[in-house]
Amino acid sequence: MLTKRQAECFYLIRERIAHDGCAPSIRELCELMGTKSKDGVTNFLCALEEQKYIRRPPARHRNIQIIDHPENRVATPEGT
């Protein structure tokens, strides 16, 4: 189960990939989420990866991949 902020982060990633064809950078995610903490966003990404919502291949800039399973299709910033 995602926290509200993790769900928000996932939603923003999913929407950016759908709209632009590539994932946002950590700096862009900070701006979109209204925070200056890169460590905080990195922690959200790690949590999403641990819970199998995303995949981040090593040494690849902007290469966040959405893992396709039913739970990922319904995640929204509200966590529903």
N, C-alpha and C positions, 0 to 999 in steps of 0.2 A: 504494500500500500504506500502510495506516495504522499509526502507532506504537501501542503498547499504550495509552497515555494518550489518544490521539486516538480509538481505538476505544471506550474507556470513555466518553469524552465523547459520542460519537455514540450509543452504546447508551442512555445516560441521557436524552438528548434524545428519542430514538425512544420509549422507554418512557414518559416523562412525557407526550408528545403522545398516545400510545395510551390512557393512563390518565385524564388530565385534560382532554384536548382542546386544550391549549395548551402551548407550549414553556416551559421554565424560563427564568427571568431569569439573567443572568450571576452575580449574587450567589447564587442558588439552585444553579447549577452549581458554584460554588466550594464551597458547603457539601456538596453531594452527592459531590464529588470529593476532599473533605478538604484543601482548600487555601484560603489567604486571598488568593491572587494573582489579581486580576481580569485583569491583563495576561496571565498564563499561560493562563487560560481563553479570553480573547479570541484569543490566538495559536492555540489549538486550533480555535476556530471559524473563523478565517481559513484554516487548513490544510484543514479539512473543506470549506469553501467552494471553495477552489482545486482540490481533488480531486473536486469535483462530488457530494459527499455531501449537502450542505445548500445552501439559498439563504437569504440574509438581505436582504430588501428594505430600502433605506435609510429612516431616520427612522420605523421601526415598532418599538415596544417589544414584546418577546416574540414576534417574528414570524419564528422560525426555521422554515423549511419543509424537509421531507425530500424529496430528489430521488429519484424512483422509478427504480431500475435494479437488475439482479440482484445486483451486488456489495453494495449497501446492505442487502439482505435477509439477508445472512449475517454481517455485521459484528457481533462481540460484544466484550466487554471484553478477552477473551483474544486478539483479533485473528484469529479463525478463522471 
